[in-house]
Amino acid sequence: MNKDEMKRRTRQFALRVIRLVESSPKRKTTDVPGKQLLRSGTSAGANYRAACRAKSSANFTAGSGL
């Protein structure tokens, strides 16, 4: 899988997470877990794109959590 494919897949994942959280019932018991899921689901793509801007392969590995 190349960089562009990974970027596309992480973006699609984030969009699916957003749709899931938006479609969940709005209750006090689902508010905090929904926000946490939204943050973690969208951060994967953001972290990968930030790692792609690394100047060396060592920085990429450190930034992507591999």
Summary of the structure (lengths in Angstrom):
residues: 66
radius of gyration: 14.4
end to end distance: 15.1
largest distance: 45.4
contacts: 152
relative contact order: 0.15
helix: 82%
strand: 0%
